[in-house]
């Protein structure tokens, strides 16, 4: 039996899409999946090392990985008029943060790239997103003026006493007319055509099963997940999955594929990558 190394984040949308294949709900075509979970920045680092076969990464970082990985056409997290949010302790404008220290989840993240396109001059301070409280504590302590929140953090900041300065996905839509492709799954080219096809097919089937059995998977996630750093009610879990585990996740549509190209072009334009890259999709 061939083992496929799989890595994804602790976030609800990631475990949602992979839960069926890891729990015997779909045929894995003779493949065994050994999985591990890390925060977004660590996943980006692991992909650079090239030892993970299927890895969830930031779309902004894919340009540096394209020589070793293909982008899977399913499993993406896409913000349609919404996305990461910049939050502070009191109302202010994004421009008021010019030159200020802003907490970010990592310099390889799409959130950081998109914010750089909106606010060219600020001092990024990496604040790991696990536990989630760190992003809020950094602002409260005065270490940073504001924090850029990704994943479920965008749903919890108000109950933590913070206010939204800017929704990066909303601003990206206004700027480009496109959704914001935040994260995606990549697959190692070195697996070869047959294993790439089989692995992609299993992942696609797992995502489809999850979406078709949404309530069952949500119940399993609430019963099985034991994250002490983040507590989501069922309504908040439902809201989050509506945002990031949906039809765009099942299969990346044309406008989201165009958005990937646009984002990678912008990454090159601002110097985050040294060369232009065209995203090549796996079967």
PyMOL commands that set and color helices and strands:
alter all, ss='L'
color gray80, all
select helices_A, chain A and resi 12-22+40-49+59-64+95-97+110-118+133-140+153-156+168-176+189-191+193-212+214-224+234-244+247-250+254-269
alter helices_A, ss='H'
color red, helices_A
select strands_A, chain A and resi 2-8+31-37+54-58+69-71+77-79+85-88+101-104+123-126+146-149+163-167+180-188
alter strands_A, ss='S'
color yellow, strands_A
deselect
rebuild
show_as cartoon
